[in-house]
Amino acid sequence: MKTSHCSNACIWGVTVLALLALLCSGCITRRQTDPEHTATEQLLLSRAADRAAFDTKLDQFAHKKIYVDATYFAGYDSKDYDAKYAIGAIRDALSSAGALLVDDKKASEITIEARNGALSADERTLFIGIPSVPIPNSLVTMIGTPEVALYKSMKTKSTAKFALLAYSTQSREHLYSSGAMVGRSHDHHYTVIVFVGWQGTDVPEMRKAKKIK
């Protein structure tokens, strides 16, 4: 009889755990309209671009009529949000240094060609625990068991690398080469023992958003 009671108790225990898992499970859905980059990636990329542009001394272009040529900046001619923001950051840095930006190359004294060697983000995830397991059903969505993380870290790092070439618009004489202009940013999420987590980022907008929340 003791064995029977023990067996019944084990069965009930397994049943309760299974029901709790189903109640706590999340739904995995797929959206076909997601943007190319998440908001977090966009903030990281724009932060890296700002650093690459503003960490370079450009005072030599003060009071000069400057035309910024983005012909060799990959992605600028398309609808690439990040490339356009990066060119905007370079223009901002030049204007902040005292340059007089013009939209017509013929009206400029100096042409500055901007090019990019990198403008992207890398993501790394380390997970120790029980991963979510998808459970097929007859519904459109798929049910998954909850993820149980003993330790989890998600690290996203963004790198921007630009370079500037300046020459006289009229004579085409070489005036300046910036060399590598590099900017970086990061966002790290950590989770320990299922629910205890924290974030480390060098993007001010993301820190403010976290405090408001």
N, C-alpha and C positions, 0 to 999 in steps of 0.2 A: 504493500500500500504506500509506503514512503516513497518507493521508486516512482509509482504512478503520480503521486502529488508533485514530485520533483519534475517529472516530465511535463505535466500540465503547466506548472509554473514557468518552465523554460519556453514552452510554446507560446504562452501568453506574453512573456517578456519579449520574444522575437516579434510577435504580432504588433505589440505596442511600439517597438522601435521602428518597425516598417511603416506604421501609420504616421509616426512623428516625422520620419524622413520624407514621406509624401507631402505632409502638411507644410514642412519647412522648405520643400524643394522649390527651385525657381524654374521659370519658363525660359527656354532658349528660342529667341525669334531672330529672323533674318530680315534686315531692311535693305532694300535695293537702292535707296536714295542717300546713303551715307556719303559725306564729303570725303575727299581724298585724304585729308588730315583731320584728326580730332582737334578740339579746341586746345587741349593740352599741348599737342604737337605744334600747333600754330603759334602758341605763346612762346614755346621753347625756341622755335625757329626764328621768330621775330626778335626775341631777346638776344640770340646769338648774332643775328644780323646787325642789331644796334651796336653790340660790342665790337664787332669787326670794323664797323664804319667809324665809330667815335673814338676808338683807341689809337687811331692814326693821326698824327699831326699834319694839318692841312693849311696852316697859316700862310704858306707861301702863295696861296691863291687869293688872298684877301684883296679886294678892290679890283679884281680881274673879271672880265666877262667870260664866263665859263659855260660851255655846252657839254652836257653829259651824254655820251654815246653808249647806248646799251646793246649795240649790234652783237657783241660777243658775249653777252650775258645770257646764258642758257635759260630758256623758259620765258624770257621777258616778252617775246612776240606772241606767246600763247596766253591762255587765261590762267597762268600760273600765279596764284596769289602770293606765294612766298617770294618769287623772283621780283615781282612788282614792288613788294614791300621793301626788299633789299635795296633796289635802286632808289626808292624813296628815302631810305635811311642814308645812303651815300650822298644824295642831294642835300638832305638835311644837315649832314656833317659838313659839307662844303659851305653851305649857306651860313651855318653857325660859325665857321672859321672866317667869314667875311667875304666869301666869293659872291659875285653877282651872276646869278644863273640866268641864262637866256634860252629860249625855246628854238631859236633859229641859229643854226650852225654858222651861217654867213655873218651873223651879227656878233659872233664871239671872237675873243682874242686867243683863247685856249680851248682846245678840245680834249676832254678826258674820256678815254675809253675804259669802261668797267667790264670786268670778266669775273666769273665765279668758278672756283675749283671744287667747292662743296657747299651744299645747303640742304642738309638732311638730318634725320634723327635715327639713332640706334636704340633698340630696346632689348633688355635682358631680364629674364625672370628666373628666380630660383625658388623652388617649392618643395617643402617637406611636409608630408601629411597625407590625407586621403583625398584624392581628386574627385570632382563631380563626375558621376556616371550617368549618361543619358539613358532614359527609360522610354522606349517606343510606345506610342499609344495610337488611338484612332483619330485623335484630334489633329488640327493643323500644326499646332505647336508641339514641341518635344519637352517632356518633363525630365528634369535632372535631379539627382540626389544632391544635397548640399555639400559644398566643399568644406573640408575640415583641415585648416592649416595650422600645423604646429609652428612653422616658420615659413614666411613668404616675403620675398623682396622683388619689387618691380622697378627697374632702373631705366629711365629714358634720358639719353644724352643727345644734345643737338650740337652740330658743328657748322659754322659758316666760314668759308674761306674766299676772300675776294682779292683782287689786285687792280690797280689803276695805272693807266699809261696816259701821260699828258704830253701834248705836242702843240706847237704853234699852228693855229688854224690856217694862217696864210702861208707861211714858209714850210710847214710840216716838220720843222726842226724839233728834235726830241728835247723835252724839258724836264720830265720827271717820271720815275718808276717807283711805285710804292713798295714793291715786294709783296710778300704774303701778308694779308690782313686777316687775322684769325679771331673768331669769337666763339665762345662756348656757353652752354647753359645746361642745367640738369634738373631732373625731378625724380626723387626716390620715394617709394612707398614701402613701408615695412609692416608686416603683421606677425605677431608672436602669440602663441597659445590662443588661436582661433579669433579672439575679438580685440586684443590689445594691439593697436596700430598707431603709427605716426608717419609724418611726411617731412621730407627735407628737400627744399627747392631754393634756387637763387633767382626765381622769377617773382618780382614784387607783386604783380597782379594776382598770382596764385596764392601767395601768403595772405593777402588781404581777403581774398575770397574765402579762405579757410577760416579766418577769424570771424567773419560775418556769419558764416554758417554755424 
